[in-house]
């Protein structure tokens, strides 16, 4: 479906319109930061919103003190150093009616989810009348990976 969509643009070399494929796709695997909320703004369709945390881990100060000729023992004897971690928070919005309702009803803080969607950049004015930028993942697929879900209401 994504590959069948085309974008028109003017070619710098030819000076004519060229059809070109493009893609805006995000895949995230992480844990929910707070229970989802459902909002409806200006009479538009409701949206379920929640945050999702992803973690990146890496080793720092890696020292190898491997001795011996056996590869397995070399790996075992390595001093691995300190492990550093960075958590990134993502704002997830779910607009699709069925998915929006199921996500709102069953997802809760701590749930482990796989989310597919697209990046959306937007602006809004906060309550202090300051213009802010927001990056949102507009989800079109949410897969529940843990039993940590709300009880059916």
C-alpha positions as CSV (number, residue, x, y, z in Angstrom):
1,X,0.0,0.0,0.0
2,X,2.8,2.5,0.9
3,X,4.7,1.8,-2.3
4,X,1.7,2.5,-4.5
5,X,1.6,6.1,-3.3
6,X,3.4,8.7,-5.5
7,X,4.6,12.2,-4.9
8,X,4.9,14.8,-7.7
9,X,7.8,17.1,-7.8
10,X,9.7,19.1,-10.4
11,X,12.9,17.5,-11.7
12,X,15.9,19.8,-11.5
13,X,17.4,18.3,-14.6
14,X,14.4,17.8,-16.9
15,X,12.1,20.7,-15.7
16,X,9.1,18.4,-15.9
17,X,7.0,16.7,-13.3
18,X,8.3,13.2,-12.2
19,X,6.4,10.6,-10.2
20,X,8.5,9.5,-7.3
21,X,7.9,7.0,-4.5
22,X,8.3,8.1,-0.9
23,X,7.9,6.5,2.5
24,X,7.3,7.8,6.1
25,X,7.4,4.7,8.3
26,X,8.2,4.2,12.0
27,X,8.5,1.0,14.0
28,X,8.8,1.2,17.8
29,X,9.0,-1.5,20.6
30,X,8.8,-0.2,24.1
31,X,6.7,0.4,27.3
32,X,3.8,2.7,27.8
33,X,4.6,5.7,30.1
34,X,1.1,6.6,31.2
35,X,-2.4,5.4,30.8
36,X,-3.8,6.5,27.5
37,X,-6.2,9.5,27.3
38,X,-8.8,10.1,24.7
39,X,-9.3,13.6,23.3
40,X,-11.6,15.3,20.9
41,X,-10.7,18.7,19.6
42,X,-12.9,21.1,17.7
43,X,-15.5,18.5,16.9
44,X,-13.0,16.4,15.0
45,X,-12.7,12.6,15.4
46,X,-11.4,11.5,18.8
47,X,-7.8,10.4,19.3
48,X,-6.2,8.2,21.8
49,X,-2.8,9.5,23.0
50,X,-0.1,7.9,25.1
51,X,3.7,8.0,25.5
52,X,6.0,5.1,24.7
53,X,9.5,4.7,26.0
54,X,12.3,3.1,24.0
55,X,15.7,2.3,25.4
56,X,19.1,2.3,23.7
57,X,21.9,0.5,25.5
58,X,25.7,0.5,24.9
59,X,28.9,-0.4,26.6
60,X,31.5,2.2,27.5
61,X,35.1,1.7,28.5
62,X,35.3,-1.7,26.9
63,X,38.5,-3.6,28.0
64,X,39.3,-6.9,26.6
65,X,41.4,-9.1,28.9
66,X,40.8,-12.3,26.9
67,X,43.3,-15.0,27.3
68,X,43.5,-18.4,25.8
69,X,42.8,-19.8,22.3
70,X,39.2,-20.9,22.7
71,X,36.8,-18.4,21.2
72,X,34.1,-19.2,23.8
73,X,36.5,-18.7,26.7
74,X,37.8,-15.4,25.1
75,X,34.2,-14.0,25.1
76,X,33.7,-15.2,28.7
77,X,36.9,-13.6,30.0
78,X,36.2,-10.2,28.4
79,X,35.7,-7.3,30.8
80,X,32.7,-5.6,29.3
81,X,32.9,-2.2,31.0
82,X,30.0,0.0,32.1
83,X,26.6,-0.2,30.4
84,X,25.0,3.2,29.5
85,X,21.3,3.6,28.6
86,X,19.3,6.4,27.0
87,X,15.5,6.4,27.1
88,X,13.6,8.2,24.4
89,X,9.9,9.2,24.8
90,X,7.6,9.1,21.9
91,X,4.1,10.6,21.7
92,X,1.7,8.2,20.1
93,X,-1.6,9.2,18.6
94,X,-4.2,6.6,17.4
95,X,-7.0,7.9,15.1
96,X,-8.3,4.7,13.5
97,X,-11.7,4.1,15.2
98,X,-11.4,0.4,16.1
99,X,-7.7,0.6,17.1
100,X,-8.2,3.9,18.9
101,X,-11.0,2.4,21.1
102,X,-9.1,-0.9,21.8
103,X,-5.9,1.0,22.7
104,X,-7.8,3.3,25.0
105,X,-9.7,0.5,26.7
106,X,-6.9,-2.0,27.2
107,X,-3.5,-0.3,27.3
108,X,-2.1,0.9,30.6
109,X,1.1,2.3,32.0
110,X,3.9,-0.3,31.8
111,X,2.3,-2.3,28.9
112,X,4.8,-3.5,26.4
113,X,3.8,-2.6,22.8
114,X,4.9,-2.8,19.2
115,X,3.7,0.3,17.3
116,X,3.9,1.0,13.6
117,X,3.0,4.3,12.1
118,X,4.3,7.5,10.5
119,X,6.0,10.6,11.8
120,X,3.9,13.8,11.9
121,X,5.4,17.2,12.7
122,X,3.1,19.9,13.9
123,X,2.7,23.1,15.8
124,X,0.4,24.1,18.6
125,X,-0.1,27.0,21.0
126,X,0.2,26.1,24.7
127,X,-1.9,27.6,27.5
128,X,0.7,30.4,27.9
129,X,0.1,31.4,24.2
130,X,3.6,30.2,23.3
131,X,4.0,28.4,19.9
132,X,5.5,24.9,20.3
133,X,6.5,22.2,17.9
134,X,5.5,18.6,18.4
135,X,6.6,15.3,16.9
136,X,4.0,12.6,17.0
137,X,3.9,9.0,15.8
138,X,0.5,8.5,14.1
139,X,-0.1,4.7,14.8
140,X,-1.8,2.5,12.3
141,X,-0.9,-0.7,14.0
142,X,-0.5,-1.6,17.7
143,X,0.4,-5.0,18.9
144,X,0.1,-5.9,22.6
145,X,3.1,-7.9,23.8
146,X,2.4,-8.2,27.5
147,X,-0.4,-9.2,29.8
148,X,-0.1,-5.8,31.5
149,X,-3.4,-4.4,30.2
150,X,-6.4,-2.9,31.8
151,X,-9.3,-5.0,32.9
152,X,-12.3,-4.9,30.5
153,X,-14.5,-2.0,31.5
